[in-house]
Amino acid sequence: MRILFLIILLLKINAAKSQTARVPSWFTESFKSKGLEKKYKLQPFLTPQSLQADFNGDSNSDVAVLVVEKVSKKKGILIIHQITKDHFVFGAGTKLDQQS
């Protein structure tokens, strides 16, 4: 039984590492340089934990990840555009604009 538990644990750790590796290095660098790691934690509470797509129409892949605001523990999505490095947070303790 212990061996089975150990195998399952190792598989889960390996799966977590492979999910983290899917985020490109430019995203990680931008996340840290903007100081976003002080307020948000990347958190894989859904699968997949990140998506790469052209969210702003500039023909470059941008990244959306799942995050949790560290203070409130509220969940949300963070998008960083590859070229401009602009970032947007949806949820995670951030109020959405009330414009119509």
N, CA, C and O atoms as a DFTB+ gen file, in Angstrom:
400 C
 N C O
     1  1       0.828      -1.196       0.000
     2  2       0.000       0.000       0.000
     3  2       0.873       1.262       0.000
     4  3       0.550       2.241      -0.673
     5  1       1.960       1.238       0.742
     6  2       2.867       2.389       0.786
     7  2       3.482       2.658      -0.588
     8  3       3.627       3.808      -1.002
     9  1       3.836       1.594      -1.276
    10  2       4.459       1.750      -2.588
    11  2       3.461       2.361      -3.565
    12  3       3.823       3.237      -4.351
    13  1       2.227       1.916      -3.526
    14  2       1.193       2.473      -4.391
    15  2       1.002       3.958      -4.100
    16  3       0.907       4.761      -5.029
    17  1       0.944       4.329      -2.837
    18  2       0.816       5.733      -2.446
    19  2       2.000       6.548      -2.957
    20  3       1.818       7.654      -3.464
    21  1       3.199       6.015      -2.827
    22  2       4.402       6.705      -3.280
    23  2       4.389       6.894      -4.802
    24  3       4.778       7.951      -5.298
    25  1       3.951       5.888      -5.531
    26  2       3.879       5.987      -6.990
    27  2       2.874       7.061      -7.401
    28  3       3.155       7.866      -8.289
    29  1       1.713       7.076      -6.763
    30  2       0.698       8.089      -7.071
    31  2       1.220       9.483      -6.749
    32  3       1.012      10.417      -7.524
    33  1       1.888       9.630      -5.624
    34  2       2.455      10.919      -5.236
    35  2       3.491      11.396      -6.256
    36  3       3.478      12.562      -6.651
    37  1       4.370      10.518      -6.677
    38  2       5.390      10.878      -7.665
    39  2       4.759      11.253      -9.008
    40  3       5.226      12.179      -9.671
    41  1       3.714      10.551      -9.409
    42  2       3.026      10.883     -10.650
    43  2       2.373      12.262     -10.577
    44  3       2.403      13.017     -11.548
    45  1       1.780      12.591      -9.422
    46  2       1.165      13.901      -9.246
    47  2       2.205      15.009      -9.284
    48  3       1.977      16.053      -9.894
    49  1       3.351      14.790      -8.634
    50  2       4.428      15.780      -8.645
    51  2       4.930      15.984     -10.067
    52  3       5.144      17.119     -10.494
    53  1       5.117      14.899     -10.796
    54  2       5.578      14.987     -12.177
    55  2       4.564      15.726     -13.056
    56  3       4.947      16.527     -13.909
    57  1       3.285      15.458     -12.850
    58  2       2.243      16.136     -13.627
    59  2       2.235      17.628     -13.321
    60  3       2.049      18.440     -14.227
    61  1       2.432      17.998     -12.072
    62  2       2.479      19.417     -11.702
    63  2       3.665      20.102     -12.351
    64  3       3.547      21.241     -12.804
    65  1       4.803      19.433     -12.406
    66  2       5.982      20.016     -13.036
    67  2       5.756      20.198     -14.535
    68  3       6.148      21.221     -15.096
    69  1       5.137      19.234     -15.181
    70  2       4.926      19.337     -16.622
    71  2       3.921      20.433     -16.946
    72  3       4.040      21.074     -17.990
    73  1       2.927      20.671     -16.075
    74  2       1.975      21.750     -16.309
    75  2       2.668      23.101     -16.169
    76  3       2.416      24.011     -16.959
    77  1       3.534      23.239     -15.174
    78  2       4.254      24.487     -14.966
    79  2       5.175      24.767     -16.145
    80  3       5.339      25.925     -16.530
    81  1       5.774      23.746     -16.721
    82  2       6.714      23.919     -17.818
    83  2       6.029      24.443     -19.080
    84  3       6.716      24.927     -19.980
    85  1       4.718      24.363     -19.176
    86  2       4.005      24.810     -20.362
    87  2       3.944      26.328     -20.486
    88  3       3.686      26.849     -21.571
    89  1       4.177      27.039     -19.394
    90  2       4.167      28.501     -19.439
    91  2       5.515      28.953     -20.000
    92  3       6.556      28.569     -19.468
    93  1       5.517      29.768     -21.072
    94  2       6.787      30.187     -21.675
    95  2       7.617      31.074     -20.746
    96  3       7.086      31.719     -19.842
    97  1       8.916      31.093     -20.986
    98  2       9.825      31.842     -20.118
    99  2       9.537      33.345     -20.154
   100  3       9.691      34.019     -19.136
   101  1       9.123      33.880     -21.304
   102  2       8.832      35.317     -21.367
   103  2       7.702      35.677     -20.422
   104  3       7.692      36.767     -19.849
   105  1       6.728      34.750     -20.252
   106  2       5.611      35.003     -19.341
   107  2       6.117      35.080     -17.901
   108  3       5.770      36.002     -17.163
   109  1       6.935      34.112     -17.512
   110  2       7.470      34.081     -16.151
   111  2       8.292      35.333     -15.859
   112  3       8.175      35.921     -14.783
   113  1       9.120      35.736     -16.815
   114  2       9.935      36.945     -16.641
   115  2       9.053      38.181     -16.484
   116  3       9.317      39.025     -15.627
   117  1       8.021      38.293     -17.293
   118  2       7.116      39.432     -17.213
   119  2       6.327      39.412     -15.903
   120  3       6.136      40.457     -15.280
   121  1       5.875      38.250     -15.489
   122  2       5.131      38.082     -14.232
   123  2       5.961      38.599     -13.059
   124  3       5.449      39.298     -12.185
   125  1       7.241      38.250     -13.051
   126  2       8.122      38.674     -11.962
   127  2       8.522      40.138     -12.088
   128  3       8.537      40.854     -11.086
   129  1       8.848      40.603     -13.297
   130  2       9.303      41.990     -13.465
   131  2       8.197      42.995     -13.148
   132  3       8.487      44.116     -12.732
   133  1       6.947      42.614     -13.336
   134  2       5.820      43.483     -13.004
   135  2       5.464      43.415     -11.520
   136  3       4.613      44.171     -11.051
   137  1       6.111      42.510     -10.778
   138  2       5.822      42.363      -9.351
   139  2       4.510      41.659      -9.069
   140  3       3.984      41.739      -7.959
   141  1       3.976      40.967     -10.075
   142  2       2.691      40.288      -9.900
   143  2       2.774      39.129      -8.912
   144  3       1.766      38.748      -8.317
   145  1       3.972      38.563      -8.733
   146  2       4.115      37.442      -7.797
   147  2       3.908      37.883      -6.359
   148  3       3.681      37.043      -5.489
   149  1       3.981      39.188      -6.085
   150  2       3.737      39.694      -4.727
   151  2       2.258      39.624      -4.375
   152  3       1.902      39.424      -3.214
   153  1       1.396      39.790      -5.373
   154  2      -0.046      39.822      -5.136
   155  2      -0.756      38.528      -5.519
   156  3      -1.757      38.157      -4.906
   157  1      -0.232      37.842      -6.541
   158  2      -0.909      36.657      -7.072
   159  2      -0.011      35.430      -7.037
   160  3       1.214      35.522      -7.117
   161  1      -0.659      34.286      -6.915
   162  2       0.037      33.000      -6.978
   163  2      -0.560      32.215      -8.139
   164  3      -1.781      32.107      -8.257
   165  1       0.302      31.666      -8.999
   166  2      -0.188      30.799     -10.068
   167  2      -0.749      29.548      -9.404
   168  3      -0.072      28.903      -8.604
   169  1      -1.973      29.214      -9.737
   170  2      -2.647      28.122      -9.033
   171  2      -3.430      27.258     -10.012
   172  3      -4.379      27.737     -10.632
   173  1      -3.048      25.996     -10.160
   174  2      -3.747      25.109     -11.105
   175  2      -5.020      24.501     -10.515
   176  3      -5.054      23.304     -10.228
   177  1      -6.083      25.322     -10.329
   178  2      -7.317      24.790      -9.763
   179  2      -8.258      24.248     -10.829
   180  3      -9.312      23.705     -10.498
   181  1      -7.902      24.383     -12.095
   182  2      -8.625      23.777     -13.214
   183  2      -7.609      23.219     -14.197
   184  3      -6.429      23.566     -14.141
   185  1      -8.060      22.362     -15.091
   186  2      -7.177      21.841     -16.125
   187  2      -7.757      22.219     -17.476
   188  3      -8.944      21.983     -17.704
   189  1      -6.994      22.782     -18.365
   190  2      -5.586      23.128     -18.219
   191  2      -5.428      24.383     -17.356
   192  3      -6.353      25.184     -17.225
   193  1      -4.253      24.534     -16.780
   194  2      -4.025      25.687     -15.907
   195  2      -3.624      26.924     -16.693
   196  3      -3.619      28.028     -16.148
   197  1      -3.286      26.753     -17.968
   198  2      -2.940      27.912     -18.790
   199  2      -3.363      27.673     -20.238
   200  3      -3.505      26.537     -20.691
   201  1      -3.559      28.786     -20.948
   202  2      -3.896      28.724     -22.369
   203  2      -3.012      29.713     -23.117
   204  3      -2.748      30.814     -22.632
   205  1      -2.561      29.316     -24.293
   206  2      -1.807      30.212     -25.156
   207  2      -2.628      30.452     -26.418
   208  3      -3.021      29.515     -27.113
   209  1      -2.876      31.725     -26.695
   210  2      -3.648      32.099     -27.888
   211  2      -3.379      33.571     -28.178
   212  3      -2.803      34.283     -27.356
   213  1      -3.796      34.009     -29.339
   214  2      -3.647      35.420     -29.700
   215  2      -4.872      36.169     -29.188
   216  3      -5.880      36.267     -29.888
   217  1      -4.787      36.697     -27.968
   218  2      -5.929      37.361     -27.338
   219  2      -6.118      38.804     -27.804
   220  3      -7.213      39.348     -27.658
   221  1      -5.083      39.439     -28.360
   222  2      -5.216      40.845     -28.753
   223  2      -5.094      41.069     -30.263
   224  3      -5.055      42.219     -30.701
   225  1      -5.034      40.021     -31.058
   226  2      -5.057      40.135     -32.507
   227  2      -3.780      40.618     -33.159
   228  3      -3.819      41.133     -34.276
   229  1      -2.621      40.462     -32.476
   230  2      -1.357      40.915     -33.062
   231  2      -0.557      39.777     -33.695
   232  3       0.609      39.968     -34.040
   233  1      -1.155      38.613     -33.851
   234  2      -0.547      37.417     -34.453
   235  2       0.554      36.792     -33.605
   236  3       1.359      36.017     -34.121
   237  1       0.606      37.112     -32.314
   238  2       1.559      36.494     -31.380
   239  2       0.780      35.813     -30.267
   240  3      -0.267      36.298     -29.838
   241  1       1.306      34.679     -29.804
   242  2       0.638      33.947     -28.732
   243  2       0.802      34.666     -27.403
   244  3       1.917      34.973     -26.983
   245  1      -0.320      34.929     -26.747
   246  2      -0.354      35.495     -25.413
   247  2      -0.678      34.356     -24.451
   248  3      -1.003      33.251     -24.886
   249  1      -0.593      34.616     -23.160
   250  2      -0.822      33.545     -22.190
   251  2      -1.855      33.981     -21.158
   252  3      -1.815      35.101     -20.649
   253  1      -2.780      33.072     -20.862
   254  2      -3.749      33.246     -19.785
   255  2      -3.501      32.141     -18.776
   256  3      -3.400      30.970     -19.143
   257  1      -3.401      32.509     -17.501
   258  2      -3.159      31.525     -16.445
   259  2      -4.171      31.708     -15.320
   260  3      -4.774      32.771     -15.168
   261  1      -4.338      30.666     -14.551
   262  2      -5.179      30.710     -13.369
   263  2      -4.355      31.243     -12.207
   264  3      -3.224      30.810     -11.984
   265  1      -4.933      32.190     -11.465
   266  2      -4.233      32.773     -10.327
   267  2      -5.158      32.844      -9.119
   268  3      -6.381      32.766      -9.236
   269  1      -4.531      32.995      -7.951
   270  2      -5.247      33.240      -6.708
   271  2      -4.620      34.466      -6.070
   272  3      -3.399      34.547      -5.935
   273  1      -5.465      35.434      -5.671
   274  2      -4.951      36.587      -4.956
   275  2      -4.520      36.106      -3.571
   276  3      -5.293      35.458      -2.866
   277  1      -3.297      36.422      -3.191
   278  2      -2.727      35.890      -1.956
   279  2      -3.483      36.335      -0.707
   280  3      -3.650      35.542       0.221
   281  1      -3.942      37.576      -0.665
   282  2      -4.604      38.091       0.532
   283  2      -6.013      37.522       0.699
   284  3      -6.351      36.989       1.756
   285  1      -6.829      37.638      -0.349
   286  2      -8.240      37.246      -0.241
   287  2      -8.501      35.788      -0.583
   288  3      -9.562      35.255      -0.256
   289  1      -7.540      35.133      -1.240
   290  2      -7.694      33.746      -1.714
   291  2      -8.738      33.628      -2.824
   292  3      -9.226      32.534      -3.107
   293  1      -9.079      34.757      -3.452
   294  2     -10.047      34.735      -4.549
   295  2      -9.360      34.301      -5.832
   296  3      -8.221      34.681      -6.099
   297  1     -10.066      33.500      -6.623
   298  2      -9.524      32.931      -7.848
   299  2      -9.847      33.811      -9.051
   300  3     -10.838      34.541      -9.060
   301  1      -8.985      33.724     -10.066
   302  2      -9.218      34.492     -11.277
   303  2      -8.300      34.078     -12.401
   304  3      -7.658      33.029     -12.352
   305  1      -8.249      34.920     -13.414
   306  2      -7.440      34.664     -14.604
   307  2      -6.551      35.875     -14.857
   308  3      -7.001      37.017     -14.758
   309  1      -5.303      35.621     -15.178
   310  2      -4.339      36.660     -15.536
   311  2      -3.921      36.434     -16.977
   312  3      -3.535      35.325     -17.348
   313  1      -3.995      37.483     -17.794
   314  2      -3.536      37.416     -19.182
   315  2      -2.371      38.381     -19.335
   316  3      -2.445      39.530     -18.898
   317  1      -1.289      37.909     -19.961
   318  2      -0.173      38.783     -20.321
   319  2       0.048      38.649     -21.822
   320  3       0.178      37.547     -22.355
   321  1       0.087      39.813     -22.497
   322  2       0.338      39.834     -23.932
   323  2       1.840      39.728     -24.182
   324  3       2.634      40.407     -23.531
   325  1       2.218      38.887     -25.114
   326  2       3.626      38.574     -25.354
   327  2       4.451      39.787     -25.774
   328  3       5.526      40.005     -25.216
   329  1       4.002      40.561     -26.711
   330  2       4.809      41.658     -27.247
   331  2       4.748      42.898     -26.353
   332  3       5.787      43.445     -25.983
   333  1       3.550      43.338     -26.007
   334  2       3.402      44.575     -25.225
   335  2       3.637      44.377     -23.734
   336  3       3.914      45.340     -23.019
   337  1       3.529      43.135     -23.255
   338  2       3.639      42.788     -21.834
   339  2       2.523      43.415     -21.000
   340  3       2.620      43.458     -19.773
   341  1       1.460      43.903     -21.657
   342  2       0.289      44.390     -20.927
   343  2      -0.330      43.208     -20.197
   344  3      -0.323      42.085     -20.701
   345  1      -0.867      43.466     -19.005
   346  2      -1.511      42.381     -18.274
   347  2      -2.910      42.797     -17.835
   348  3      -3.190      43.975     -17.617
   349  1      -3.769      41.808     -17.712
   350  2      -5.148      42.012     -17.325
   351  2      -5.535      40.913     -16.345
   352  3      -5.209      39.744     -16.552
   353  1      -6.232      41.292     -15.280
   354  2      -6.691      40.327     -14.278
   355  2      -8.212      40.341     -14.273
   356  3      -8.837      41.399     -14.202
   357  1      -8.791      39.165     -14.347
   358  2     -10.232      38.992     -14.277
   359  2     -10.533      38.183     -13.030
   360  3     -10.095      37.039     -12.908
   361  1     -11.277      38.770     -12.103
   362  2     -11.534      38.106     -10.836
   363  2     -10.336      38.271      -9.919
   364  3      -9.656      39.296      -9.973
   365  1     -10.067      37.288      -9.085
   366  2      -8.921      37.290      -8.165
   367  2      -8.891      38.564      -7.323
   368  3      -7.822      39.135      -7.106
   369  1     -10.055      39.015      -6.848
   370  2     -10.128      40.190      -6.001
   371  2     -10.160      41.508      -6.743
   372  3     -10.155      42.568      -6.118
   373  1     -10.193      41.464      -8.083
   374  2     -10.223      42.680      -8.895
   375  2     -11.650      42.931      -9.347
   376  3     -12.295      42.047      -9.912
   377  1     -12.140      44.133      -9.099
   378  2     -13.497      44.470      -9.523
   379  2     -13.508      44.738     -11.021
   380  3     -12.597      45.372     -11.555
   381  1     -14.532      44.257     -11.684
   382  2     -14.695      44.509     -13.104
   383  2     -15.336      45.871     -13.306
   384  3     -16.141      46.314     -12.486
   385  1     -14.983      46.529     -14.387
   386  2     -15.555      47.825     -14.714
   387  2     -17.060      47.687     -14.882
   388  3     -17.529      46.694     -15.438
   389  1     -17.807      48.644     -14.421
   390  2     -19.267      48.599     -14.489
   391  2     -19.801      49.389     -15.679
   392  3     -20.905      49.930     -15.612
   393  1     -19.031      49.464     -16.770
   394  2     -19.476      50.205     -17.947
   395  2     -20.444      49.361     -18.751
   396  3     -20.352      48.134     -18.779
   397  1     -21.385      50.048     -19.413
   398  2     -22.363      49.315     -20.228
   399  2     -22.013      49.386     -21.687
   400  3     -22.725      48.826     -22.521
